[in-house]
Amino acid sequence: MSYRHEQLSEEKVFKDPVHRYIHVRDRVIWDLIGTPEFQRLRRIKQLGTTYLTFHGAEHSRFSHSLGVYEIVRRIVENFKGKPNWSEEERLLCLCAALLHDLGHGPFSHSFEKVFDLDHEDFTREIVLGDTGVNQVLTKVDPNFPQDVADVINKTYRNKLVVSLISSQIDADRMDYLQRDAYFTGVSYGHFDMERILRVMRPMEDQAVIKESGMHAVEDYIMSRYQMYWQVYFHPVTRSAEVILTKILHRAKELFSLRLFV
């Protein structure tokens, strides 16, 4: 059996407060989770300075990445045998979902603005560079790392695959809304994800939702709206980001003067 199709002798699971269990059956996914680059995400907070406002918001990019992977795993399982879907794209979707936030650093969005950086560029460099992640992906196929990087960069030829990780209703948003709501302790981020996944269908260039799922989508949109105003745009969190940004600007200035030790 090729590495692409190799399964673990026994399914591995991660106990998760949002999805109950994260299921891992593919050897490739298990090996990617074990790489130093992915394990680093355990030390990166998902919500930056939000823990200063909601003290429970200590969750990591690691748990979020596993959550996005699990949602995509369930989506492609539902897509099996449906028109416009190729099982050859399955592993690519799972790997891109797992690795989509690989380049994030501490307080990444604030840090990126000050130093004119982009976490997606770092993600691409990790996937394509001399890393443990690249070694695992290359074992699937020499071109596989580039395909994963293209999906994350939204330039992959099959837009349906891209839409699962980046669109208006994608696995990334569906996980972080629920996960952030859980760890901040608010009720706004809850919506009927089970219903959305059930009525999601693959089309030529994107995943679409059946008309019968309209109310679940409306619920999702309202959940997103409320989370942004009540959590992500909370004035205490935003003020903490402003202070952090000014500290980073000062550090950058001192470094340019070679006074920073």
C-alpha positions in Angstrom: 0.0 0.0 0.0 1.3 3.5 -0.9 2.0 6.1 1.7 -0.9 8.2 0.3 -3.4 5.4 1.2 -1.8 4.0 4.3 -4.1 3.7 7.3 -3.1 3.4 10.9 -3.5 -0.1 12.4 -5.9 1.5 14.9 -7.8 4.8 14.7 -6.4 7.6 16.9 -8.7 10.1 18.6 -8.2 13.4 20.4 -10.9 14.3 22.9 -12.2 17.7 22.0 -14.6 20.0 23.8 -16.2 21.3 20.6 -16.4 18.3 18.3 -16.3 15.6 21.0 -13.7 13.6 19.2 -11.1 14.3 16.4 -10.7 11.1 14.4 -7.3 10.3 12.7 -7.1 7.2 10.4 -4.5 8.3 7.8 -0.8 7.7 8.5 0.0 11.0 6.7 -2.2 13.1 9.1 -0.8 11.3 12.1 2.8 12.0 11.0 2.0 15.6 10.2 0.6 16.2 13.7 3.8 14.8 15.2 6.1 17.2 13.4 7.9 20.0 15.4 6.3 22.7 13.2 2.8 21.5 14.0 3.5 20.9 17.7 4.7 24.5 17.9 1.1 25.6 17.5 0.4 24.3 21.1 2.2 27.4 22.3 0.4 29.9 20.1 -2.9 31.4 21.5 -5.8 31.4 19.0 -7.2 34.7 20.2 -4.1 36.8 21.0 -4.9 39.5 23.6 -8.6 38.3 24.0 -7.6 36.4 27.2 -7.2 39.8 28.9 -10.9 40.3 28.4 -12.3 36.7 28.6 -9.9 34.9 30.9 -10.9 31.5 29.5 -9.6 32.3 26.0 -6.3 30.4 26.5 -6.9 27.9 23.6 -4.3 27.3 21.0 -3.9 27.3 17.2 -3.1 23.6 17.7 -6.7 22.7 18.9 -8.2 25.0 16.2 -6.2 23.3 13.4 -7.3 19.9 14.6 -10.9 21.2 14.7 -10.7 22.4 11.1 -9.3 19.1 10.0 -12.1 17.2 11.7 -14.8 19.3 10.0 -13.2 18.8 6.6 -12.9 15.1 7.3 -16.6 14.9 7.9 -17.4 17.0 4.8 -15.4 14.9 2.4 -16.8 11.8 4.0 -20.3 13.1 3.1 -19.1 14.0 -0.4 -18.1 10.4 -1.2 -19.8 9.1 -4.3 -21.4 12.5 -5.1 -21.1 14.2 -8.6 -18.3 16.7 -9.0 -16.2 15.0 -6.2 -13.0 13.1 -6.7 -11.7 10.9 -3.9 -8.2 11.7 -5.2 -8.6 15.2 -3.7 -9.5 13.8 -0.2 -6.0 13.7 1.4 -5.2 17.1 -0.1 -8.2 18.6 1.6 -7.3 17.0 5.0 -3.7 18.1 4.9 -4.5 21.7 3.8 -7.1 21.9 6.6 -4.7 20.7 9.2 -1.9 22.9 8.1 -3.7 26.1 7.1 -2.6 28.1 10.2 1.0 26.7 10.4 2.7 30.0 9.9 1.0 31.9 12.8 3.2 33.4 15.5 2.4 34.9 18.9 -0.1 37.8 18.6 0.3 37.2 14.9 -2.1 39.8 13.4 -0.7 42.6 15.6 2.8 41.5 14.9 2.2 41.2 11.1 0.9 44.8 10.8 3.9 46.3 12.5 6.5 44.3 10.7 4.7 44.0 7.4 4.6 40.2 7.5 2.0 37.6 6.4 1.4 34.4 8.3 0.3 32.8 5.0 3.8 33.4 3.5 5.3 31.7 6.5 2.9 28.8 6.2 3.9 28.4 2.5 7.6 28.5 3.5 7.2 25.8 6.1 5.2 23.6 3.7 7.7 24.0 0.9 11.0 24.4 2.9 13.4 22.0 4.6 11.0 21.0 7.4 9.5 17.9 9.0 6.1 18.9 7.4 7.7 19.0 3.9 9.3 15.6 4.4 6.0 14.0 5.3 4.2 15.6 2.4 6.9 14.7 -0.1 6.5 11.1 0.8 3.0 11.2 -0.6 4.2 12.7 -3.9 7.0 15.1 -4.9 4.4 17.6 -6.1 2.2 17.2 -3.1 3.7 20.0 -0.9 3.1 22.5 -3.7 -0.5 21.4 -4.0 -1.1 21.8 -0.3 0.6 25.3 -0.4 -1.6 26.2 -3.4 -4.8 25.3 -1.6 -3.8 27.4 1.5 -2.8 30.2 -0.9 -6.1 29.9 -2.7 -4.4 29.4 -6.0 -5.1 25.7 -6.4 -6.7 24.7 -9.7 -9.8 23.0 -8.1 -11.7 25.8 -6.5 -14.0 23.4 -4.8 -11.1 22.2 -2.6 -10.1 25.8 -1.8 -13.7 26.6 -0.8 -13.7 24.0 2.0 -10.9 25.9 3.7 -11.6 29.4 2.6 -15.0 30.7 1.6 -18.0 32.4 3.3 -19.0 29.1 4.9 -15.8 27.1 5.4 -14.4 24.7 7.9 -12.1 27.4 9.3 -14.9 29.8 10.3 -17.2 27.0 11.5 -14.5 25.8 13.9 -13.3 29.1 15.3 -16.8 30.5 15.9 -17.7 27.5 18.0 -14.3 27.1 19.7 -13.9 30.8 20.5 -17.5 30.9 21.9 -16.8 27.8 24.1 -13.5 29.2 25.6 -14.7 32.8 26.0 -17.9 31.5 27.7 -20.3 33.3 25.5 -23.4 31.9 23.9 -23.2 33.8 20.6 -21.1 31.4 18.5 -23.4 28.4 18.5 -25.2 27.3 15.3 -26.4 24.1 13.8 -23.3 22.8 12.1 -24.6 19.3 11.8 -27.4 20.6 9.6 -25.1 22.7 7.4 -22.8 19.7 6.8 -25.8 17.5 6.0 -27.1 19.9 3.3 -23.6 20.8 1.9 -23.1 19.6 -1.7 -20.0 19.7 -4.0 -20.3 21.7 -7.2 -17.7 22.4 -9.9 -16.1 25.4 -8.3 -17.4 25.5 -4.7 -19.3 23.8 -2.0 -23.0 24.9 -1.9 -25.9 24.6 0.5 -29.3 23.2 -0.4 -32.2 25.6 -0.1 -33.6 23.5 2.7 -30.6 24.5 4.8 -31.3 28.2 4.6 -32.3 28.6 8.2 -29.1 26.9 9.4 -27.1 29.3 7.2 -28.9 32.3 8.6 -28.2 31.1 12.1 -24.5 30.8 11.2 -24.4 34.3 9.7 -26.0 35.8 12.8 -23.6 33.8 15.0 -20.6 35.3 13.1 -22.1 38.8 13.3 -22.6 38.6 17.1 -19.1 37.0 17.7 -17.4 39.8 15.9 -19.2 42.6 17.9 -19.3 40.9 21.3 -15.9 39.1 21.3 -13.5 40.0 18.4 -14.3 43.7 18.5 -14.6 44.0 22.3 -13.3 47.4 23.3 -11.0 46.0 26.0 -9.5 43.5 23.6 -9.0 46.2 20.9 -7.4 48.6 23.4 -5.0 45.8 24.5 -4.1 45.3 20.8 -3.4 49.0 20.4 -1.1 49.0 23.4 0.7 45.9 22.1 1.0 47.4 18.7 2.6 50.6 20.2 5.1 48.4 22.2 6.0 46.5 19.0 6.5 49.8 17.1 8.8 51.0 19.9 10.8 47.8 19.8 11.1 48.1 16.0 12.3 51.7 16.4 14.9 50.8 19.1 16.1 47.8 17.0 16.6 50.1 14.0 18.8 52.3 16.3 20.7 49.2 17.4 19.8 50.1 21.0 17.6 47.0 21.5 19.4 44.2 23.4 
